[in-house]
């Protein structure tokens, strides 16, 4: 869409601090900078307003809003922040969210997932191990399968709020690449834990699924802590 480059550029500037709270934008200024019509500029501003990044009014123009107003769980906002100067802090906050949510989601999946989901989880975990042991943990296929596994667990949790976080977690997992936290050879414990989650869900063992998922997100948190201390 024509507004996409404008939306991406301004979204990154706002979330990265280049355009601080209180900064004023105009449709004419946006049109001149990006070479777009007022209609395109207006559509980009409408989307940014929907994300809580700006507010427009008849006498104030288009004003950048403070962080407290942002829709911080929107995948676009998360992706922009993970690409910005505060990416480590953002990843830490999101990892803490995962620690609170994903173990419970795995337990819910063990109680209510369909047979097809249980089978897919087992197959996905098996493929993740094969790729990881082959030194392909930093490849696109590994990333896609990892995202798919977590998505299946969240969407099968039986909790609509957990399910709604599936896209957020996908962005977070992808964002780990930017911090070098997706090694070619994943730690064996992480591969073990993914298979343990899949087995527990397949057999309906909610306690084991919760414990194994807690191990996964704990490993993610440990890798992040190690990077900050390194």
N, C-alpha and C positions, 0 to 999 in steps of 0.2 A: 504494500500500500504506500501511497505517496507520503503519508505522514510518518511512516516508520523511522526513516533516518532522523527526522526532527525529534520524534519521541525518544529514540535511543540516545541521541546526543544530549538533549536537555535533561533526560532522566539521570544519566551518568554524571552530568555536571552538578545537579542538585544533590544527589545522594553522595557524591564525592566531596562536596563542600566548596566546589568552585563557584557555585551560585548559592550563597548563604541565605539563611532565613531573612526575609525582608527585602531581598533583591526584587526589583520590578522589571517585568518583561512587557513587551508590546508586540502586537501582531505584525505591525509594520517592520519592527526590528528583526523579528524572527523571519519574516518573508524575505527581507533583504539579505540576511546572513546565509540562509539556506536556499535562496532562489526559488521559493515556493509561493503559492497564492495565499491570500488571507484565509480562504476556505480551508486549505491544508493546515495552515498554522493554527487556525481555530480548532480543528479536529484534534491536533496534537495536544493543545492546551486542555481540551475537554477530557482527554484520556489521562493527562497528568493530574487534573483536578480530581478525577475519579480515584486516583491512587493516593490522594491526600498530599501531593507534593506542592500544589499551587492553589491559590484561590483567586477568583476573578470577581470584580465588582464594577459598577458604573463609574465610581469616582476614584477608585484605588488602582484600577488597571489589573494586571496579572501579577500577584505577589507570591514569592516563594515562601512556603510554610515551614515552621520548625519541625525537627525530627519527630516530636511527640504526635504530630498530626498524620504522619505517614502510615500507609497501610503496609506495615512491616512484614506481613505474611504473604503478600502478593509475590508470586514467583518472579515477576519482572523486577520488582524492587529488590528482592533478595539477590538476583543475578547481578544487577547493577552494583550493589554494595559489595558483593564478593569480588568484583572487578576493580574496586576502588581502594583507596589508601587504608580504610578501616576493615579490610577483608578478614584479618585474623580475629578481631573482636567479634565481627559478624558471625564467623564460623563457630566461634566458641558459644555464642548465645544459641545458635541453631543446634549445636551438638547437645547442649543442655536440654533443649526442647525434645530432641530425639531420645535422650536418656529417660525423660519423664513419660514419653508416649509409646515408643516402639516396643518395649517389653510387654506392656499391657495389650498392645495390638496383637502381638504374636500369641499371647495367651488366648485372646478372643478368637483368633484364627484357628487355633487348635480346637476350640469348642464348636466353631460354626462354619469352617471352610467347606466348600463342596469337594467332592471326590476329585474332580478335574483340577481344582486349585492345588489340592494336596499332591497329586501326581506331578503337576508342573513345578511345584516347589522342590520336590526331590530331584527331578531332572535338572533343574536350574542350578541347584547347589552342587550336583555332581559335575556339571559342566564348568562351574566356577573353579572347582578344585583342579580339574584337568588343565584349564588355562593358567591358573595361578602356579601350579607346579611346573608348567612349561615356560615360565617367565613372561607370561603375557598379561600380567595383572594391570598393566598400564595401557592396554589396548582398548579400542572402542567396543569390541564384543564383550569383554569382561565388564566394562562400565555399564553397558546396556543391560546385561544379565543381572548385575548387582542392583541396578535401579528397578528392574522388573521384579526381583524377589521382594524387595522392600515394599514396592507398590502392591503386590499381591497380598502381603501380610496386612498392610494398612486397610486395603479395600475389603478384606475378608474378616476384619476385626469385629464386625457387628456394631461398631460405633461410628455414627455418621460424621462426627467431628474428626476422629482419627482418619477416616477415609478421605476427608477433605484436605488432609495434610500430605497426601501422596505426591502431588506435584511439587510441594515445598521440599520434601525430602529428596525428590529427584534432582532438583536444582542444587541442593546442598551436597549430594554425593558427587555430582558433576563438578561443583566448585572446589572439591578437594584437589583436583588436578592442578589448579592454579597455585596451590601451596606445596606441591610436590608430595602429597600424602597418598598417592596411588602408586606404590612401588611395583616394579615389574614382577617381583617375587613377594606376594603378600605373606605376612607372618603366618606360619602354620596354624596358630591358635585361631586366627580369624576364619580361615577356611574350615577348620574343625567346627567352629561355632555356627557357621552358616549351614553346614550339613546337620548339625545337632538341632537347629531350629526346624529345618525341613522334616527331619525324622519325627520330632516331637509333634509337629502339626499333623503329619501324616497319621500318627498313631493316636491323636487326640489327647496328648499329655500337655495340658495347659501350663502346669508348673515348670516342666522342663523347657517348654518353648519360651516362657518368660525369662527363665534363668539364662538360656543360651543367647537370647537377644540382648539381655543386659550385658553379657560378655562382649558382644559385637560392638555395641556403642561405647562400652568402657574402653575397648581397644582404640576406637576412633579418638576418644577423649585423650587417651594416653599418648597417641601419636601427635596430637595437637600440642599437648603440654610439652612434649619433648622438643618439638620444633621451636616453641617459644623460649625454652631454656637453652637451646643450642646456639 
